[in-house]
Amino acid sequence: MSCSGEVVENDEQLIRISPAISDQLKKAKYGVSDHSTVELCHWTKKSFKHEGNCYKHKFYGISTHRCMEFSPAGMYCENRCVYCWRPMEFYDSLKMQPEYVSEPEEILKKLMEERKKLIMGYYGDSRNDKQRLDESLLPSHYAISLSGEPTMYPKLPELIKYLKSLEATKSIFLVTNGQEPEMIQRLQDEDALPTQLYLSTNAADYESFLRINKPKYDDSWIRWNKTLEMLKDLDTRTVLRITLIRDYNDQKEMIPDFTLMFEKASPHFIEIKSYMHIGRSTNRLEYSNMLEMDEVRKFSQEIVDRSKMYSVMDESFVSRIVILQNKQRFINRFISAHANTN
């Protein structure tokens, strides 16, 4: 198997993030194991001090300090999205062959240890709630996102099933760029869908799609639309997540195409969020590419007015996000406290 500089193989042919890149990721406070990564997000760290929670807590009832954000494909992605704040300059576009990847249980075991190391450093600060730190060591919610594209991991169905089997698990969120529709179909066929599936939806037309996502696949638009069309039939909660970028996809004339897209997929929720000028994205976009909250509200309301399928459910001012709810496929916004299935 040929490899670029982004990954190397050990003696057993296992894919690993190279030591040089791993060192850089660790300096950025990532935990790294083989081809997988884990991180304590900004909101998890703030929740230790009772200084706020992620908008997923407000929208869906997710316990922020007990959320584990990780990726089984830390340095693999098919896109180079202009707004991505992750270290995508290290990304590799190679296929993750099943015979060269770590097993799901091994990934979780190692990432849990890496995450524990990250958490232990917060015990020394008296401003942090010790009980919350103790509870955070045993996650109840898993967000499979972070860096890379998780649907490239060939054993994703087994990974999600393993997470569901853990007694403490209450929910699993999966975020995808839609470039691997066959994997989404596998999740459905193998009864391995997450509690909630997010599809990144940042362009209403082909030209915008190429400009924003900078895909590596020649048939990327076809792949993405195939995933979009699957959402209405998936046996799980579904979300379209739109990142609005000034001068890229926020124009009023794009709203009709966005609306048709939303009606076609009929997701349970639509999250409409401003691009945030943070991380590595600052090398590609300007501070002025961010929208003000009032602009996000206006864009969202125009979708509501045009569609009639959706209503505004809630918003998070600090995260510049508005969430719409499907009135025709209404489900309870809050994840059941005892559910660890679809």
C-alpha distance (Angstrom), angle and dihedral (degrees) to the residues before:
residue distance angle dihedral
M1 . . .
S2 3.77 . .
C3 3.79 118.7 .
S4 3.77 134.8 -169.6
G5 3.78 124.6 -140.4
E6 3.80 91.9 -82.1
V7 3.79 96.7 72.9
V8 3.77 135.6 25.7
E9 3.78 132.4 -168.2
N10 3.79 127.4 -123.2
D11 3.76 124.2 -143.5
E12 3.80 91.4 -79.4
Q13 3.83 91.8 52.9
L14 3.80 92.0 -110.1
I15 3.79 115.9 156.2
R16 3.77 112.0 -114.3
I17 3.77 134.7 176.7
S18 3.80 105.1 -111.5
P19 3.83 117.4 -101.2
A20 3.82 93.1 -116.0
I21 3.80 93.3 54.3
S22 3.79 92.1 39.6
D23 3.81 89.4 56.2
Q24 3.80 91.0 52.4
L25 3.80 91.4 48.6
K26 3.79 91.6 49.9
K27 3.80 90.4 51.5
A28 3.82 85.9 55.7
K29 3.84 88.0 54.2
Y30 3.79 97.9 -103.2
G31 3.77 122.3 141.6
V32 3.81 111.1 -134.3
S33 3.79 131.3 -161.9
D34 3.80 123.5 167.7
H35 3.85 103.3 -53.4
S36 3.82 95.2 -20.0
T37 3.81 133.5 91.9
V38 3.81 137.5 -163.6
E39 3.79 132.9 -173.5
L40 3.80 141.9 178.1
C41 3.77 104.1 -121.0
H42 3.79 125.0 -137.0
W43 3.81 92.3 -102.2
T44 3.81 94.9 48.1
K45 3.79 89.5 56.3
K46 3.81 91.8 46.6
S47 3.81 90.8 49.2
F48 3.82 90.1 59.7
K49 3.82 86.8 66.5
H50 3.83 95.1 38.9
E51 3.81 88.4 -113.7
G52 3.79 96.5 133.5
N53 3.80 144.0 -54.5
C54 3.78 137.1 -112.5
Y55 3.79 114.9 -89.7
K56 3.83 87.1 -111.8
H57 3.80 86.0 71.1
K58 3.78 91.9 54.5
F59 3.80 95.6 41.1
Y60 3.81 102.0 38.1
G61 3.82 107.8 11.0
I62 3.82 95.5 -108.6
S63 3.81 114.4 163.7
T64 3.82 102.5 -122.8
H65 3.80 98.9 -157.7
R66 3.81 91.0 50.5
C67 3.80 94.8 50.4
M68 3.81 118.3 110.0
E69 3.80 113.9 -158.9
F70 3.78 113.5 -163.2
S71 3.78 145.3 141.9
P72 3.81 129.3 -141.7
A73 3.83 88.1 -158.2
G74 3.78 101.1 47.4
M75 3.80 98.3 165.8
Y76 3.79 101.5 24.7
C77 3.79 123.2 95.8
E78 3.79 136.9 143.2
N79 3.82 94.0 -148.4
R80 3.80 136.9 57.0
C81 3.80 97.9 -155.5
V82 3.79 113.8 -161.2
Y83 3.83 91.8 -135.6
C84 3.82 97.3 46.9
W85 3.80 111.9 125.4
R86 3.80 93.8 -169.2
P87 3.85 123.5 98.5
M88 3.79 93.9 -91.3
E89 3.79 94.0 155.2
F90 3.81 84.1 81.3
Y91 3.80 94.2 51.5
D92 3.78 120.3 125.4
S93 3.80 122.1 -151.7
L94 3.81 96.0 -156.9
K95 3.77 120.7 123.6
M96 3.78 115.4 -101.4
Q97 3.79 100.9 -128.1
P98 3.85 113.1 -150.5
E99 3.79 93.4 -128.0
Y100 3.82 91.5 58.0
V101 3.82 101.6 47.6
S102 3.79 132.4 89.3
E103 3.79 120.4 -104.1
P104 3.82 116.7 -103.3
E105 3.80 95.1 -114.8
E106 3.81 90.9 50.0
I107 3.82 91.2 49.3
L108 3.80 92.3 52.6
K109 3.78 93.7 44.2
K110 3.80 92.7 52.9
L111 3.81 96.0 40.4
M112 3.81 90.9 49.6
E113 3.79 88.1 56.7
E114 3.79 91.6 47.5
R115 3.79 90.6 48.4
K116 3.81 91.1 48.8
K117 3.81 89.3 55.3
L118 3.80 89.9 53.0
I119 3.82 92.0 49.2
M120 3.81 96.1 46.6
G121 3.79 91.2 68.4
Y122 3.81 90.1 64.6
Y123 3.81 94.8 60.9
G124 3.80 89.2 76.5
D125 3.80 92.9 65.0
S126 3.81 111.6 81.5
R127 3.81 90.4 -155.9
N128 3.81 89.6 70.7
D129 3.80 119.8 89.3
K130 3.82 106.1 -114.9
Q131 3.79 92.8 -156.2
R132 3.81 90.3 54.5
L133 3.79 90.7 48.4
D134 3.82 90.2 50.9
E135 3.81 90.9 48.9
S136 3.79 92.4 46.9
L137 3.81 90.5 62.7
L138 3.82 88.4 72.0
P139 3.83 108.1 49.4
S140 3.78 120.8 -147.4
H141 3.80 95.3 -177.6
Y142 3.79 128.1 48.3
A143 3.79 123.1 -160.4
I144 3.80 108.1 -166.2
S145 3.77 99.7 -160.6
L146 3.82 125.6 79.6
S147 3.83 112.7 116.5
G148 3.78 124.3 -4.8
E149 3.80 128.3 13.9
P150 3.83 111.7 -67.7
T151 3.82 95.3 -158.5
M152 3.80 88.3 68.8
Y153 3.83 88.5 69.5
P154 3.83 102.1 97.4
K155 3.82 94.8 -149.5
L156 3.80 95.7 52.2
P157 3.84 94.0 122.5
E158 3.79 90.3 55.1
L159 3.81 90.4 46.1
I160 3.81 93.5 53.5
K161 3.81 91.6 45.5
Y162 3.78 89.7 51.7
L163 3.81 91.4 51.0
K164 3.81 89.8 49.9
S165 3.79 89.9 53.0
L166 3.81 92.6 59.3
E167 3.79 111.5 100.8
A168 3.81 95.6 -136.9
T169 3.82 94.8 51.6
K170 3.80 114.3 114.1
S171 3.79 100.7 163.9
I172 3.79 144.8 -1.4
F173 3.81 123.4 -153.5
L174 3.81 120.8 -165.5
V175 3.81 123.0 -165.0
T176 3.80 118.5 -161.6
N177 3.79 137.3 176.3
G178 3.80 89.6 -143.7
Q179 3.79 96.4 -118.0
E180 3.80 95.1 121.1
P181 3.84 106.4 53.6
E182 3.80 90.6 159.6
M183 3.80 89.6 63.2
I184 3.81 91.3 50.4
Q185 3.80 87.8 52.4
R186 3.81 89.8 50.0
L187 3.79 90.6 52.9
Q188 3.81 88.8 54.0
D189 3.80 95.2 44.3
E190 3.81 94.3 45.9
D191 3.81 95.1 46.7
A192 3.80 89.6 -115.8
L193 3.79 103.6 122.6
P194 3.80 116.0 140.7
T195 3.80 122.3 -117.6
Q196 3.79 88.4 -102.9
L197 3.80 129.8 13.7
Y198 3.81 121.2 -154.9
L199 3.79 123.0 -161.0
S200 3.81 116.2 -164.2
T201 3.81 105.4 -128.8
N202 3.77 111.2 -178.1
A203 3.80 105.5 145.2
A204 3.78 135.0 53.0
D205 3.81 95.4 -163.1
Y206 3.78 141.0 29.1
E207 3.81 97.6 -102.0
S208 3.81 92.8 51.3
F209 3.80 89.8 45.4
L210 3.80 91.6 57.4
R211 3.80 93.4 43.6
I212 3.82 95.2 49.6
N213 3.80 103.7 33.7
K214 3.82 100.9 32.4
P215 3.83 91.3 -155.2
K216 3.78 125.5 -157.1
Y217 3.81 97.0 -149.5
D218 3.81 117.2 83.5
D219 3.81 89.6 -143.3
S220 3.81 94.3 44.4
W221 3.83 95.4 127.0
I222 3.82 90.6 51.6
R223 3.80 91.2 48.2
W224 3.78 92.4 49.4
N225 3.80 93.9 48.2
K226 3.79 90.6 49.3
T227 3.80 89.2 56.2
L228 3.80 90.6 46.2
E229 3.80 91.6 53.6
M230 3.81 91.2 51.8
L231 3.81 95.6 59.2
K232 3.80 98.5 80.8
D233 3.82 91.0 58.0
L234 3.81 100.4 42.2
D235 3.79 115.6 112.6
T236 3.79 95.4 -129.1
R237 3.80 143.0 64.3
T238 3.81 111.9 -70.2
V239 3.80 133.6 -158.8
L240 3.78 134.4 -175.2
R241 3.80 111.0 -150.8
I242 3.80 116.8 -157.7
T243 3.79 120.7 -167.8
L244 3.80 107.0 -160.6
I245 3.80 114.4 -148.3
R246 3.78 119.7 -173.2
D247 3.82 111.8 -112.8
Y248 3.81 91.4 8.5
N249 3.81 109.6 68.1
D250 3.82 108.8 -15.9
Q251 3.79 98.2 89.2
K252 3.79 116.4 126.4
E253 3.80 92.1 -129.4
M254 3.82 89.3 64.5
I255 3.81 93.1 61.0
P256 3.85 96.1 85.2
D257 3.82 91.6 54.5
F258 3.80 92.1 45.1
T259 3.80 89.7 50.1
L260 3.81 92.9 51.6
M261 3.79 88.6 49.8
F262 3.81 91.7 52.0
E263 3.80 92.7 48.8
K264 3.80 91.0 48.2
A265 3.82 93.7 53.7
S266 3.83 96.1 33.4
P267 3.83 95.0 -159.5
H268 3.79 119.0 -172.9
F269 3.79 91.3 -121.2
I270 3.81 139.2 17.0
E271 3.80 118.7 -156.1
I272 3.79 112.3 -159.1
K273 3.78 111.0 -168.3
S274 3.78 137.8 170.7
Y275 3.77 119.1 -118.0
M276 3.80 109.0 -104.4
H277 3.80 119.2 -140.8
I278 3.80 97.8 -129.9
G279 3.79 141.4 117.4
R280 3.79 121.8 -0.1
S281 3.82 92.1 -17.5
T282 3.82 88.4 78.8
N283 3.81 87.1 74.0
R284 3.81 90.4 62.5
L285 3.80 107.6 27.8
E286 3.79 136.5 41.2
Y287 3.80 131.0 -121.3
S288 3.80 86.6 -112.5
N289 3.83 90.0 64.3
M290 3.81 88.4 75.7
L291 3.80 118.4 95.8
E292 3.78 123.8 -134.9
M293 3.80 116.9 -117.4
D294 3.80 91.9 -108.9
E295 3.80 89.1 57.2
V296 3.81 91.6 51.1
R297 3.80 89.0 50.0
K298 3.80 91.7 49.9
F299 3.82 93.5 48.9
S300 3.81 90.3 48.1
Q301 3.79 93.5 48.6
E302 3.79 91.3 51.0
I303 3.80 88.9 54.4
V304 3.81 89.6 50.4
D305 3.80 93.0 47.9
R306 3.78 93.1 49.1
S307 3.80 99.6 40.8
K308 3.83 104.8 41.6
M309 3.84 86.9 -164.5
Y310 3.79 94.5 87.7
S311 3.77 138.8 53.9
V312 3.80 130.7 -168.7
M313 3.81 106.8 -95.7
D314 3.79 103.1 177.7
E315 3.78 145.0 -40.2
S316 3.80 141.9 -143.0
F317 3.78 113.0 -142.5
V318 3.81 95.9 -168.2
S319 3.82 91.2 53.3
R320 3.83 93.9 39.3
I321 3.78 92.6 -127.9
V322 3.81 135.9 137.1
I323 3.79 121.7 -166.9
L324 3.79 124.3 -151.7
Q325 3.80 124.5 -158.6
N326 3.80 127.2 -147.2
K327 3.82 108.2 -117.6
Q328 3.81 92.8 -167.9
R329 3.83 94.8 51.2
F330 3.77 97.6 33.8
I331 3.80 118.4 -179.8
N332 3.79 131.9 166.3
R333 3.79 108.4 -83.9
F334 3.81 93.2 -143.1
I335 3.80 121.7 80.3
S336 3.79 111.3 -124.6
A337 3.82 110.9 -102.6
H338 3.81 90.6 -132.4
A339 3.79 101.2 38.4
N340 3.79 120.3 112.1
T341 3.79 96.0 158.6
N342 3.79 133.8 69.6
